[in-house]
Amino acid sequence: MPVLSRFYGIIIRMYFLQKEHNPPHIHAIYNEDMAAINFITGDVLEGYLPPKALTLVREWISVHKDELQEIWETQNFKNIAPLE
C-alpha cells in the first residue's frame, strides 16, 4: 500500500482493491489506530483515530483534496506534502 504522506506520526496510504473502489478514501494510521476516511466528505468509513489525529488528517485532506482525487482516478501514486 503506497505511502502518500507522513506528518505528526500519522501515515497516509491509499490502495486499490476491487472491493474498495468506492467511496474514494485514504487509510490513516496513527500508532496502533487505523481508519479509512472518505476524502470527499471527511467521514470515517471504518476504524478509529483519536480525535486530535482525525482533526489533523481532515485538515490535510482539505488542503490536498484535488491531488487525492487525481491519484484515486489515475492510480498514479505520488508523494503529497505533509501538514505543516
C-alpha positions in Angstrom: 0.0 0.0 0.0 1.8 3.2 -1.1 2.5 5.9 1.4 1.3 9.3 0.2 2.4 11.4 3.2 3.7 11.3 6.8 3.2 14.0 9.4 3.0 14.3 13.2 3.3 10.5 13.5 0.4 9.9 11.1 0.9 7.8 7.9 -1.4 8.3 5.0 -1.8 5.5 2.5 -4.1 4.7 -0.4 -4.5 1.4 -2.3 -6.9 -0.2 -4.7 -8.6 -3.5 -4.3 -11.6 -4.3 -6.4 -13.9 -4.1 -3.4 -12.5 -0.8 -2.3 -13.1 1.5 -5.3 -15.9 3.5 -3.8 -16.2 5.7 -2.0 -12.9 7.4 -2.6 -10.8 7.1 0.6 -7.5 7.1 2.3 -6.1 5.0 5.2 -4.7 6.9 8.1 -2.5 5.1 10.6 -1.6 6.6 14.0 0.2 4.4 16.5 -2.0 1.4 16.9 -5.1 3.0 15.4 -6.2 3.0 11.8 -9.1 4.5 9.9 -10.4 4.5 6.4 -11.6 8.1 5.7 -13.7 9.3 2.8 -11.6 12.2 1.4 -14.7 13.8 -0.2 -16.7 14.1 2.9 -14.2 13.5 5.7 -16.3 10.8 7.2 -14.7 7.8 8.9 -15.8 4.7 6.9 -14.1 2.2 9.1 -11.8 2.1 12.1 -10.8 4.7 14.6 -8.4 7.6 15.1 -8.0 9.7 18.3 -9.9 13.0 17.9 -6.7 15.1 17.6 -5.2 12.8 14.9 -8.5 12.8 13.0 -8.7 16.6 13.0 -5.1 16.7 11.6 -6.0 14.2 8.9 -9.2 16.1 7.9 -7.1 19.4 7.7 -4.6 17.6 5.5 -7.4 16.3 3.3 -8.9 19.7 2.9 -5.5 21.1 1.6 -4.9 18.1 -0.8 -8.4 17.0 -1.9 -7.7 17.7 -5.6 -4.4 15.7 -5.5 -6.1 12.9 -3.7 -8.9 12.8 -6.3 -6.4 12.8 -9.2 -4.5 9.9 -7.6 -7.8 8.0 -7.0 -8.8 8.4 -10.6 -5.5 7.7 -12.3 -3.8 5.4 -9.8 -0.6 7.3 -10.4 0.7 7.4 -6.8 2.9 10.3 -5.7 4.1 11.8 -2.5 2.0 14.6 -1.1 3.3 17.3 1.1 2.8 16.8 4.8 0.7 19.0 7.0 2.9 21.9 8.4 
